[in-house]
Amino acid sequence: MSNLTVRHAKIVDAPEIAVCLSALGYGTECSLVSERLASFADSSTDAVFVASASDLTSMLGVVSVHLLPLFHTTGLLGRITSLAVNPSTHGKGVGKALVSAAEQWAWGKGAKRMEVTSGDHRPAAHGFYQAVGYSLDERRFIKHAAKAS
């Protein structure tokens, strides 16, 4: 996609970001997206990027990335926590451009490695991440907090 633009997200982007996230099956409310964007506005460890094209009115995708200090060595870990691309533009470079923006931002802040989690039920996403240079490494174990009664 030759007219693709990737930029830092703004609070006014919240409604379209919420729509993008719904493509992943998340019911993320616009109010939560606005809250997160506001809290990340002055952060040096959190960023959200959006993609758009000049010939389209709707947002094409969003990526969020966070930096965590590594305890056992110097540097930071860059972590992509969401990547959502409008299904109508899959295979047109939108996801690749968003991941590249997240990586460049993280590398510039001192990240030594990047990671992303992709659910077992998303084999197409796994293929995408491998195509942009990520490899399956290690295992992630999760424990959810007990629900309040």
Secondary structure, DSSP 8 states (H G I E B T S, - for coil): -TTEEEEE--GGGHHHHHHHHHTTT----HHHHHHHHHHHTT-SSEEEEEEEETT-SS--EEEEEEEEE-SSSSSEEEEEEEEEE-GGGTTTTHHHHHHHHHHHHHHHTTEEEEEE---TT-HHHHHHHHHTT----S-----------
